[in-house]
Amino acid sequence: MPYVNIKITKEGATAAQKEQLIQGATQLLVDVLGKNPKTTVVVIDEVDTDNWGIGGEQVTKLRQKSK
């Protein structure tokens, strides 16, 4: 049973976009590894940008700098 965990920042991904991610990740495992889509689990975790860091800085601050 494949398990895929997708982590994205919590910035308003729509239900439709999440559905596309779930379908796409499932299909990738079917296409590449021949896995059964009925037993493939995909979980999307949305992480607040205060809890996500890149290069030693919070994403929240990085996004504020780029505005």
DALINHU-V284578 format. One record per backbone hydrogen bond with DSSP energy under -0.5 kcal/mol. CO is the residue of the C=O (numbers start at 1). NH is the residue of the N-H. E is the energy in kcal/mol with one decimal. If there is no record, write none. Layout:
CO,NH,E / CO,NH,E
//
This chain:
2,41,-2.9 / 4,6,-0.6 / 4,43,-2.9 / 5,7,-0.5 / 6,8,-0.5 / 6,45,-3.1 / 8,47,-3.0 / 9,11,-1.6 / 14,18,-2.3 / 15,19,-2.3 / 16,20,-2.0 / 17,21,-2.1 / 18,22,-2.5 / 19,23,-2.7 / 20,24,-2.9 / 21,25,-2.7 / 22,26,-2.1 / 23,27,-2.6 / 24,28,-2.2 / 25,29,-1.8 / 26,30,-1.8 / 27,31,-3.1 / 28,32,-2.9 / 29,33,-1.4 / 29,35,-1.9 / 30,34,-1.1 / 35,37,-0.5 / 36,39,-1.4 / 37,40,-0.9 / 39,41,-0.5 / 41,4,-3.0 / 43,6,-3.1 / 43,45,-0.6 / 44,46,-0.5 / 45,8,-2.6 / 45,47,-0.6 / 47,10,-2.8 / 48,51,-2.0 / 49,52,-1.0 / 49,59,-0.9 / 49,60,-1.2 / 52,59,-2.9 / 54,57,-1.5 / 57,54,-2.5 / 58,62,-2.1 / 59,63,-2.8 / 60,64,-1.7 / 61,65,-2.0 / 62,66,-1.4 / 64,67,-0.9
//
